[in-house]
Amino acid sequence: MGFVVASDASSHRELWRQQIYTVRLKPTLERDVQDVFITSLTLRGGSLIITNERGERFALDLSTRRVAHEGGHHE
């Protein structure tokens, strides 16, 4: 959960995979109520801006694949 995967458009071969965020699961709750999905991906310069359903925003530098938290709710 919280991963972005880049694939070759013609062969569908996975090129790379990067974890953007983690979700700490509570063992007393069902997993499906704790999932946090990515809701939008936007290109900005050389970065991919990722927003999840909690309103958290992250920037993935596409050349280095470093992830920075940009804002929004963060637990």
C-alpha positions as protocol buffer text, in pm:
chain_id: "A"
residue {
  index: 1
  type: MET
  ca { x: 0 y: 0 z: 0 }
}
residue {
  index: 2
  type: GLY
  ca { x: 126 y: 348 z: -83 }
}
residue {
  index: 3
  type: PHE
  ca { x: 338 y: 240 z: -380 }
}
residue {
  index: 4
  type: VAL
  ca { x: 381 y: 393 z: -726 }
}
residue {
  index: 5
  type: VAL
  ca { x: 485 y: 157 z: -1007 }
}
residue {
  index: 6
  type: ALA
  ca { x: 631 y: 270 z: -1341 }
}
residue {
  index: 7
  type: SER
  ca { x: 574 y: 37 z: -1636 }
}
residue {
  index: 8
  type: ASP
  ca { x: 679 y: 37 z: -2000 }
}
residue {
  index: 9
  type: ALA
  ca { x: 368 y: 138 z: -2197 }
}
residue {
  index: 10
  type: SER
  ca { x: 426 y: -106 z: -2484 }
}
residue {
  index: 11
  type: SER
  ca { x: 552 y: -418 z: -2303 }
}
residue {
  index: 12
  type: HIS
  ca { x: 379 y: -352 z: -1967 }
}
residue {
  index: 13
  type: ARG
  ca { x: 707 y: -457 z: -1804 }
}
residue {
  index: 14
  type: GLU
  ca { x: 762 y: -305 z: -1460 }
}
residue {
  index: 15
  type: LEU
  ca { x: 1051 y: -56 z: -1469 }
}
residue {
  index: 16
  type: TRP
  ca { x: 1059 y: 40 z: -1102 }
}
residue {
  index: 17
  type: ARG
  ca { x: 849 y: 53 z: -787 }
}
residue {
  index: 18
  type: GLN
  ca { x: 872 y: 314 z: -509 }
}
residue {
  index: 19
  type: GLN
  ca { x: 702 y: 319 z: -171 }
}
residue {
  index: 20
  type: ILE
  ca { x: 556 y: 665 z: -110 }
}
residue {
  index: 21
  type: TYR
  ca { x: 412 y: 622 z: 240 }
}
residue {
  index: 22
  type: THR
  ca { x: 342 y: 354 z: 498 }
}
residue {
  index: 23
  type: VAL
  ca { x: 29 y: 286 z: 694 }
}
residue {
  index: 24
  type: ARG
  ca { x: 67 y: 154 z: 1045 }
}
residue {
  index: 25
  type: LEU
  ca { x: -194 y: -117 z: 1082 }
}
residue {
  index: 26
  type: LYS
  ca { x: -370 y: -170 z: 1413 }
}
residue {
  index: 27
  type: PRO
  ca { x: -417 y: -543 z: 1481 }
}
residue {
  index: 28
  type: THR
  ca { x: -752 y: -482 z: 1652 }
}
residue {
  index: 29
  type: LEU
  ca { x: -911 y: -332 z: 1338 }
}
residue {
  index: 30
  type: GLU
  ca { x: -999 y: -495 z: 1007 }
}
residue {
  index: 31
  type: ARG
  ca { x: -741 y: -429 z: 737 }
}
residue {
  index: 32
  type: ASP
  ca { x: -990 y: -294 z: 481 }
}
residue {
  index: 33
  type: VAL
  ca { x: -1093 y: -4 z: 707 }
}
residue {
  index: 34
  type: GLN
  ca { x: -728 y: 96 z: 750 }
}
residue {
  index: 35
  type: ASP
  ca { x: -622 y: 100 z: 383 }
}
residue {
  index: 36
  type: VAL
  ca { x: -520 y: 444 z: 252 }
}
residue {
  index: 37
  type: PHE
  ca { x: -537 y: 469 z: -126 }
}
residue {
  index: 38
  type: ILE
  ca { x: -369 y: 711 z: -367 }
}
residue {
  index: 39
  type: THR
  ca { x: -633 y: 942 z: -513 }
}
residue {
  index: 40
  type: SER
  ca { x: -434 y: 1155 z: -757 }
}
residue {
  index: 41
  type: LEU
  ca { x: -105 y: 1172 z: -947 }
}
residue {
  index: 42
  type: THR
  ca { x: 13 y: 1498 z: -1105 }
}
residue {
  index: 43
  type: LEU
  ca { x: 337 y: 1586 z: -1284 }
}
residue {
  index: 44
  type: ARG
  ca { x: 509 y: 1904 z: -1165 }
}
residue {
  index: 45
  type: GLY
  ca { x: 844 y: 1968 z: -1328 }
}
residue {
  index: 46
  type: GLY
  ca { x: 1057 y: 1660 z: -1262 }
}
residue {
  index: 47
  type: SER
  ca { x: 838 y: 1539 z: -978 }
}
residue {
  index: 48
  type: LEU
  ca { x: 527 y: 1330 z: -945 }
}
residue {
  index: 49
  type: ILE
  ca { x: 288 y: 1477 z: -687 }
}
residue {
  index: 50
  type: ILE
  ca { x: 92 y: 1206 z: -509 }
}
residue {
  index: 51
  type: THR
  ca { x: -216 y: 1272 z: -297 }
}
residue {
  index: 52
  type: ASN
  ca { x: -384 y: 1006 z: -86 }
}
residue {
  index: 53
  type: GLU
  ca { x: -736 y: 983 z: 52 }
}
residue {
  index: 54
  type: ARG
  ca { x: -623 y: 1135 z: 384 }
}
residue {
  index: 55
  type: GLY
  ca { x: -525 y: 1452 z: 197 }
}
residue {
  index: 56
  type: GLU
  ca { x: -152 y: 1392 z: 243 }
}
residue {
  index: 57
  type: ARG
  ca { x: 68 y: 1515 z: -44 }
}
residue {
  index: 58
  type: PHE
  ca { x: 406 y: 1374 z: -139 }
}
residue {
  index: 59
  type: ALA
  ca { x: 657 y: 1468 z: -409 }
}
residue {
  index: 60
  type: LEU
  ca { x: 848 y: 1188 z: -581 }
}
residue {
  index: 61
  type: ASP
  ca { x: 1159 y: 1319 z: -760 }
}
residue {
  index: 62
  type: LEU
  ca { x: 1155 y: 1110 z: -1077 }
}
residue {
  index: 63
  type: SER
  ca { x: 1531 y: 1130 z: -1134 }
}
residue {
  index: 64
  type: THR
  ca { x: 1638 y: 1026 z: -782 }
}
residue {
  index: 65
  type: ARG
  ca { x: 1313 y: 859 z: -663 }
}
residue {
  index: 66
  type: ARG
  ca { x: 1339 y: 1044 z: -333 }
}
residue {
  index: 67
  type: VAL
  ca { x: 1009 y: 1110 z: -161 }
}
residue {
  index: 68
  type: ALA
  ca { x: 927 y: 1426 z: 36 }
}
residue {
  index: 69
  type: HIS
  ca { x: 612 y: 1486 z: 239 }
}
residue {
  index: 70
  type: GLU
  ca { x: 461 y: 1811 z: 112 }
}
residue {
  index: 71
  type: GLY
  ca { x: 171 y: 1859 z: 348 }
}
residue {
  index: 72
  type: GLY
  ca { x: -174 y: 1765 z: 450 }
}
residue {
  index: 73
  type: HIS
  ca { x: -279 y: 1548 z: 739 }
}
residue {
  index: 74
  type: HIS
  ca { x: 6 y: 1323 z: 861 }
}
residue {
  index: 75
  type: GLU
  ca { x: -29 y: 1055 z: 1133 }
}
